[in-house]
Amino acid sequence: MRRLFPGPGEVDPIDAYGRLSRDGQRPRVRLNMIASVDGAGSLDGHSAALGGPADKALFATLRALADVILVGAATMRTESYGPARLDETNRGQRLRWAMTAVPPIAVVTRACRLDWHAPFFADAEQRPIVITAASAAVNDRARAAEVADVIMAGDNGVDLAQALRALVERGHENVLAEGGPGIAAQLAGADLLDELCLTVSPLLAGGDAKRILDG
């Protein structure tokens, strides 16, 4: 990775980004998003369409630094999320830090209705986490508990502050939020974001794609 500021030079991305130090009673939250030059958070409905090799390398680096990955259910479906995968270098670094080889992924879903047979759940190396609300049907929450750890956070909707407190109680002090724009906006609106890592893709998207903070 080439650094431009405060002075040019080559840097190790693990060292350049690093883990965020804990501050207070909640975990530190880093948001990783990508946008076109004109601010679109997706291209043809998918944020992955904006990325390239450098973006994917950074994506893996930030995952390697995280205790847990946070993603909204809509983004999980749209981007066809699978379980976290890291190369041997990043896995080795995590093991040297006494972390699991890959981080678990926590999905935020108010309704708690997901494809429980999808690779996201069936092929996960680390048991996923489902963050939902008390208003979700009891049967749906019970089905989720068969394939994931379930966190109840909120009554009629997911309370992200409460969810983050539950994550830190599980030892997850560094949270990597990967969106989508709705979850990112909720985190920002509740003053729960500590760092934004924004990749600017050299494309003009046009259209009505959402910005990285939707709403």
N, C-alpha and C positions, 0 to 999 in steps of 0.2 A: 504493500500500500504506500502511495506517495502522499506525504504531508505537504500542504501549501502554507499553512500558518501555524505557529508564528515564524517559522522558517522552513524552506523546502528541505526534503529529505525522505529517506525510506524508513518506514516504521512497521513493526509487527502489529497487526490489527488487534490481537489479544491485549497487547500492552497499551495501545492507543485508546481503546474503549474501556477495558477493565471492568471489574465488578463494582457496583454502586454500594457505598457504605450505608449501613442501616441508620435511620434517623427517626426516633420516636417509636410509636406502637404499631406502625404498619410497615410492610415491605417497601423497598424502593421500586419504582415502576419506570421502565424504559419502553418507549413506544417506537417501533420500527415501521416506517411507512415509505411508500414510493409515490411519486407524482410526476406528471408530464410537465414540460416547461410552462404550459398554460394552466397548470393546477389540477388536472384531472387525476383522480385516484385510481382509475382503471382505464383499460382500453378494450373495447368490445366486451365489456362486462367483467373483465378479469384483470386484477392488478399484476398478476404474473406476466401478462403480455407486455408490460412496460419495462421489465427487467432484462438484464443481460448477465454475462459471466461475473463481472465485478459485483453487481448487486447480489447475485446468488452466493458469492464468497462471503460478503458481509453478513448476509442472512444466516449463514452457517456459523460465523464467528459469534454473532450476538446470541444465537441459540446455545453455543458452547459456554457462554458466560452466565446463562440464566439457571435459576433453580426450578422455574416452572414457566411455561409459555401460556399466555392467556389469549383466547380468540373467541369471537362471537359465532353463534351457530350459523348465521347467514353466510359469513365468510367461509366457515368450515365447509358448507355445502357448495358455494359458488366456486371456491378454489380447489375443490376435491381434496381436502386435507387427508393425509395419511399420518401414521405415527411419526414421531421425530426420528430422523436418521442423521448421524454424524460420521465423518471419516475417522480413520484410526488416529490421526494426529489430534483432532479435537477430543475424541474419546479418551485418549491417553492423558491429555491435559486435565480433563475433568477428574479422572481417577487419581491423578496426582494431587488434586485439590480435595480429595476425599468426598467427591460427589458421585452420583450415579453416572453411568457412561453416557446416558442421554437424559434430557429433562422430560418430565411428564407434560402433557398438554391439558390445560383446563379449558373447557368449552362453556360459555355462558348461554343458557337457554331458559327463557321464562316458561315456555310450554313443556319442556322436557320431552320432546318427541323427536327422536333422531333415529337414524338407521343403525340399530345396535349390532347388526351383522357386518357393517362396513369395516374395511381394513383399519380405519382409525381406531376402532376398538379391538377387533379380532387379532390384529397383528402388532399391537403395541408392545414395545419392549418394557416400558414403564406404564403401569396401570393409569389410564386417563382419569381426569377429574371432571365431573359434571356439576356446574354451579347453577342452581335453579331456585325457584321461589315456592313458597308454601301453597300458592294457588295452583301449582301443577298437580295433575291428577295423581292420586296415590298409586295407582297401578303403573303409571308411567315412571314415577320415581322408583318404584320397586324394580321395574325392568332395568332402569339405569344402574341400580346398585348391583346387578348381576355382572356387569362388565366394567364398572368404573366406581371410584369413590365419589359419593354424592355430598355436596355442601349445600345446605339450605341457607340462603342469604336474602331475606326480604319476604314480604307477604304477597302482594299482587304483582310485583316485578322484582328483578334482581337488584339488590343494593350492593353496588360495587365496593363501597367502603367496608361494608360488613364482610363481603367476600374476601377482600384483601386481608382483613384481620384474621379470618379463618385460615388463609394460606400461610400467613406468618406463624400462626400457632402450629402448623405442620412443619415448620422449619424452612419455609420458602421465603428467603429474605430479598432475593432479586427476582422480580417478575418482568418478563419480556412480553409486552402486549403487541400483537400482530394485527390488530384491528378486528373487524373492518372499521370504516369511518364512523358508524353509529357508536360502537364501543369506545372508540378513540374520543369522540365528542363527549360521551358520558364521563370518561375519566378526566378529561380536561375541565369540564363543567363542575365537577366535584373537587377540583384542585388535588387530584390524585396522581398527576404526572410529574416525574422528576427530570426526565430527559427525553428529547425527541431526536431520533436518528432518521433523517429524511434524505432519501436518494432522489435526485432530480434527473429524470430520464430525458434524453435529448430528442423528444418528440413533441409535436403539437397534436393533441387529441381532439380538440373541438367537442361538439356534442354537449350532452347534458350529464356527463359522468359526475359522480359525487366528489366533493373535495375531501381531503384527508380527515377533516372534522365535519361530519354531516349533522347539521342542526345545532 
